[in-house]
Amino acid sequence: MSELKELLSFQKIDVLRGETTILRDVTLNLHNAELVFILGASGSGKSSFLKSVYGALEIQGNYSRVLGYDLTSIKRSELQFLRRKLGLVFQDFKIFEKLTVFENLNYFLRSINIKNEEAIRVILDKVGLGHKTDKRGFELSGGEKQRLAVARALVHKPQIILADEPTGNLNKTMGIEIFKLLRDLAIDQGSSIIAATHDEALTSIFSAKVFLCENQRFTRI
Ligand SMILES: Nc1ncnc2c1ncn2[C@@H]1O[C@H](COP(=O)(O)OP(=O)(O)OP(=O)(O)O)[C@@H](O)[C@H]1O
């Protein structure tokens, strides 16, 4: 059992978009190898919360630490270093359709100054795409695209994975299968996941801390 480390701590933090307060008094503590779901209706602030974690939205409050960075005082030039320690998964996959499976991961790793072809091969095997490394993005099914996105989120062994509706474009069975893959591989390498989802069913399948965004509140349920 690995030692418990605090990866993220928000204490009574407000998340803003310009002049508008999207969420108030957000309190969340995240440790390694932990899964957190964020539920809420469309427009309730789930994506905004995820964006606040990587410094893409303004926040206010006394205490907000992510992987050792204080988000209320982090410099713009430091954000790239924080973001290298995060993995991102989106509903619409955001893979490069014209690049091959291998090139998609290599492009991502190079963008964060890492050259590690072995890590690419290992993670592609783990997500079940080891036999499709030379296929281009447009030749993949939706499930395969999300497997590739899962591989991209994990290949650099980030400490936190932020997943925004990761099952939103998949059928129910495929969504559960791919989320399980993400969860198992992440937890295995000690990474934690914060996943925003409409899909309440996921919370009954996977053991997790669950929060609800509603009327600007962020409440543990
Ligand atoms: N780019 C943007 N510019 C301005 N306001 C935005 C922008 N994106 C979202 N908002 C507003 O911020 C609020 C929270 O939106 P957010 O996308 O965080 O909700 P969500 O719970 O993730 O919704 P969904 O489930 O539909 O993705 C909403 O009122 C929305 O209209």
PDBQT file of the ligand as one rigid body, heavy atoms in Angstrom, charges set to zero:
ROOT
HETATM    1  N1  LIG A 301     -16.756  29.727 -22.521  1.00  0.00    +0.000 N 
HETATM    2  C1  LIG A 301     -17.681  30.214 -21.684  1.00  0.00    +0.000 A 
HETATM    3  N2  LIG A 301     -17.864  31.542 -21.570  1.00  0.00    +0.000 NA
HETATM    4  C2  LIG A 301     -18.763  32.056 -20.720  1.00  0.00    +0.000 A 
HETATM    5  N3  LIG A 301     -19.562  31.309 -19.927  1.00  0.00    +0.000 NA
HETATM    6  C3  LIG A 301     -19.433  29.993 -20.008  1.00  0.00    +0.000 A 
HETATM    7  C4  LIG A 301     -18.489  29.364 -20.888  1.00  0.00    +0.000 A 
HETATM    8  N4  LIG A 301     -18.587  28.027 -20.748  1.00  0.00    +0.000 NA
HETATM    9  C5  LIG A 301     -19.542  27.833 -19.814  1.00  0.00    +0.000 A 
HETATM   10  N5  LIG A 301     -20.046  28.995 -19.366  1.00  0.00    +0.000 N 
HETATM   11  C6  LIG A 301     -21.097  29.172 -18.356  1.00  0.00    +0.000 C 
HETATM   12  O1  LIG A 301     -20.608  28.713 -17.106  1.00  0.00    +0.000 OA
HETATM   13  C7  LIG A 301     -21.623  28.029 -16.417  1.00  0.00    +0.000 C 
HETATM   14  C8  LIG A 301     -21.117  26.643 -16.022  1.00  0.00    +0.000 C 
HETATM   15  O2  LIG A 301     -20.854  25.928 -17.225  1.00  0.00    +0.000 OA
HETATM   16  P1  LIG A 301     -20.061  24.568 -17.240  1.00  0.00    +0.000 P 
HETATM   17  O3  LIG A 301     -19.675  24.294 -18.654  1.00  0.00    +0.000 OA
HETATM   18  O4  LIG A 301     -18.999  24.603 -16.226  1.00  0.00    +0.000 OA
HETATM   19  O5  LIG A 301     -21.198  23.556 -16.762  1.00  0.00    +0.000 OA
HETATM   20  P2  LIG A 301     -21.277  21.963 -16.857  1.00  0.00    +0.000 P 
HETATM   21  O6  LIG A 301     -21.924  21.520 -15.603  1.00  0.00    +0.000 OA
HETATM   22  O7  LIG A 301     -19.945  21.424 -17.191  1.00  0.00    +0.000 OA
HETATM   23  O8  LIG A 301     -22.263  21.786 -18.084  1.00  0.00    +0.000 OA
HETATM   24  P3  LIG A 301     -22.333  20.594 -19.171  1.00  0.00    +0.000 P 
HETATM   25  O9  LIG A 301     -22.727  19.375 -18.411  1.00  0.00    +0.000 OA
HETATM   26  O10 LIG A 301     -23.404  21.083 -20.106  1.00  0.00    +0.000 OA
HETATM   27  O11 LIG A 301     -20.988  20.498 -19.809  1.00  0.00    +0.000 OA
HETATM   28  C9  LIG A 301     -22.858  28.010 -17.302  1.00  0.00    +0.000 C 
HETATM   29  O12 LIG A 301     -23.704  29.058 -16.907  1.00  0.00    +0.000 OA
HETATM   30  C10 LIG A 301     -22.292  28.290 -18.670  1.00  0.00    +0.000 C 
HETATM   31  O13 LIG A 301     -23.231  28.957 -19.476  1.00  0.00    +0.000 OA
ENDROOT
TORSDOF 0
